[in-house]
Amino acid sequence: MLDVREPEEMADGVIPGSVNIPMDYVKERLSELPTDRDIVVICHLGQRSAYITTQLNALGYDRAVNLVGGVDAWLRQRG
């Protein structure tokens, strides 16, 4: 999982195993992203991650998908 939130947003909750690369730094850190497996892109509500997912898909990361509803929805489902 690729968490594109800003570091100060991480206090709201973190999905275990996710890697934080803030949205503005994803393009310059593409070498850190896997090309051989799925990438679930997450943010707080799902809007920024949807944008980054579209950008990654355009760059050939066909296995990048957006977590609809973001960390907020994930936390609500956990109860």
N, C-alpha and C positions, 0 to 999 in steps of 0.2 A: 504494500500500500504506500502510495505517495501522498503525503499530507502537505498541501501547498499553503497552509495558513502561516501567518507571521509567528515568530517565536513567542510573543506575549499572549497569543491566543491559545497556546498549548495548555494553559492552566485550566481551560474550560473542560478538558478531557482529551485523552489520547487513546487511539485504538492500538492495542498491543501489536508490536511488530511493524508498525508504520515507520516510515522514514520521512523526516521533515526537510523539505526544500521549499522555501517560500516562493510563491508564484513568480516574483520578479527575477528569480535566479534559476528557474528550471532550464531555460534554453542554454545558459552557459554551463550547466552541470549535466547535460544529456549523457555524458560518458558514464555517469553513475547509475543510469537506468538500464534495467535488463531488456534485452531484445528477444529473449527466448521464452518468456513467460508473461502471464497477464500482469498488468499494472492497474490497480484500482486507485483512482485519483480521488482524494477527499479534501474537503475544506469544511467550513462551519455549516453552511446551508446548502451547498452544492452548486452555487453559481460560478464561483471562481474555478472550481474543479471541472465543471462542464467546459469552460473556456479552455483550460489547459488540456483537457482530453481532446478537444477538437484540434488544438495546435499539435499535440503529439501524434494524432492520427495523420495529420497532413505531412508530418515529418517521417512517416513510415512506421510509427509505433501502432500497428494495427490491433494490438492486443490491449491497448489502453482503454479503460472504461471508467465512467463517472459513477461515484456512489451518490445516487439521487437522495437528496435530503441531508447529505453530509453527516458530520459527526453529531450534529444536533439530533437527527432522526435515529442514528445508531444508539445514542445515549438514552433516548426515550424508549426504544424497544427493549433495552436492557432493564428498564424499570428502575 
